[in-house]
């Protein structure tokens, strides 16, 4: 897989505030990933306001797992988590519709490939509170697992200022994150609104 110089950002977002707005205006190639919960009125109203904001700013966004919601809210694509094994409707594949999948291992990747994912998030690349230490991939295992993947690879999990430089040792085309947004601009490989992978 060809190494990409500039990375795409996938920001897993629960809310919009002034800090986030100020920082995303400095970023290029950012895509929001939203999980809309119709059963929770407060969450629904919050996420709808985020969708309206993203549309006004012409920022791309994906929705979790649900194709109907993607159509309803006019999302740019769908994010299929590692547990989702449903097959895409052919009608969606004919449009400019991004299909991004998440995987933790080779077996889950096979399902994402069958789901016609154009990009696959492999996680967790670095240590974080969500996973036990024996589940962390780190660079060597991350590269070994994704070495022959034909889809673009996105690194997800535990990215911070201490380890962000290590992504230059991978063939990723993007990074997925939530908390790392607050450190935007502090990394030595971040320049002109972009992180560079080499």
N, C-alpha and C positions, 0 to 999 in steps of 0.2 A: 504493500500500500504506500502510495506517495505521501510524503510528510508535508503537512500544511504549515506554512509560516505563521499565519494568523489564525487564532482560535475563535470559535463561536461560543457564546455564553448561553447557558440554559439556567435561568434563575427560577428556583422553586419559591413561589411567592404566596404569602398568606394575607398580606396587607400592603397598602400603599401609604407612605408617609413622605414628608418633605425631604428627609435624608435620602430615601430611595429615589425619589424623583430627581434630586440634584445629581445623584451619582449615575443614574442610567442615562442622563442627558450627555454624559461624557463618554459613554460606551458605544462601540460599534458592534454590529452582529449580535445583538442581544435578543433572546427569545424567552418569554415568560412561560412558566408551566404552572397551571392552576388546577386545583381539585375543588370542583363546585359541589357542595352538599345541599341538595334540594330540601332535605328534611330539617335542616337547621335554618330558620328564617334569618337570623343575624348573619350567618355565614353566607347565605345566598345573596342577601342584599350587599354585603361587603364585596363578594366576588363579582357581582354584576357591576358595581361601581368601578372595580379594577378593569373589567372588560371594556367599559365605556371609555375609561382613561386611555387604555392601550389603543383602541380604535382611533381616538382623536389624535394621538401621537403617531399613528401608523406603525406601531410596534407589534411584531408577530407574537402570537401566543398559542399554546397547546393546552388541551384539556385532558384530564386523566380518563383513560379507559372507555369512555362513553361516546360512541359515534353519533348518537342522537343529539347529545348536548353540543357536540362539535358543529352540527348542522344548525341547531337552534341559535347558538351564540356566534355563529360564523367564525369559528376558530380556524387558524391556519393549518392545524394538524392535530394529531392525537398522540398522547404519551401512553404507551402500554407498559404497565409495570411487570415485574418478573413473574407474577402469578397469573397474569392474563394470557390465555391461550386461544382466545377467540380468533376466527379468521375474518379478514377484511372483506367488506363488500366490494365487488369489482367496480361499482360505480364511483367509489371514492378514489380508486387508483387512477381513474381517467382525468382527475382534476389536479390542480396544483395544491396538493394536500400532503403535508409532511407526516410520515409515520415513524415515530421514534420509540424504540423499545429499551427496556432495562433488563440486564442479565447479571448473574453473579458467577456463572460458570459456563462451560462449553455446552452442556445439555440445554440450559435455558436459552443460550444463543441460538441453538437449532430451531427452537420455537419462534424466536424473533425473526429469523431468516424466513421461515414459512409464512410469517405474518406480513411479509414484504416490507419490513422496516428498512428505511434508507440509512438510518443511523442507529447505533446501539450504545447505550450507556453501560459501561462495565464498572461494577462497584463491589466492595469499597476499596479504592486504591490505597488510601491511607487510614491510619488509626482514627477512630471516632467513637463517641459514646454509644452509638446505635448497635455496634457489632463487637463481639468478643474478639480478643487478640488473634485467635487462630483462624478467624474469618477474613482478616485483612490480607489483601493481595500483595501490596508493595510493588515496586517497579518490575522486578524480575518475573514474578508470577503473572502480573498484569500483562506483560509483553508476551510471555509464553502462551497464555490463553488466547490472546487476540491476534497473534502473529499472522494467521492465515484468514482472518475475517475479511470478507470482501466489502462489507459496509463500513461507513465512516465510524470511527470509534470516539466515544465521549468518555472522559474520566469523571467519576463521581465518587464522593465520599471523603471527608476529612481534609479537604484542601485548605491550606492556610499559608501564611507568609513564610513559615519555616520549611515547608516542603514544596512550594509551588515551582521552584527552580527545577525540581526533579522531573517535572513533566516533559522537559526538553529531552529526556532519555526515552520517550515513548513516541508512537506514531499517531497520536490522537489528533482529532480535528476540532475538538471543543472540550469545554469543562462544564460540569453541572454543579451548582452550589446553592446555598441558602445564606448562611452566615458570612461567607467570605466577601460578600458585597461591601461590608463595612471597611474592609482593608483595601478597597480599590485605590490604585495609584501608588501604593507603598512598595509594590513588588518591583525589583530591578528589571524584570522582563516585561513590564507593562509600559507601553509607550504609545502616545497618540490615540488613546481610547481603545487599545488592543493589547492582548497578551500575545507574545510570540512563542512558538513552540521550538524554535531553534535560533 
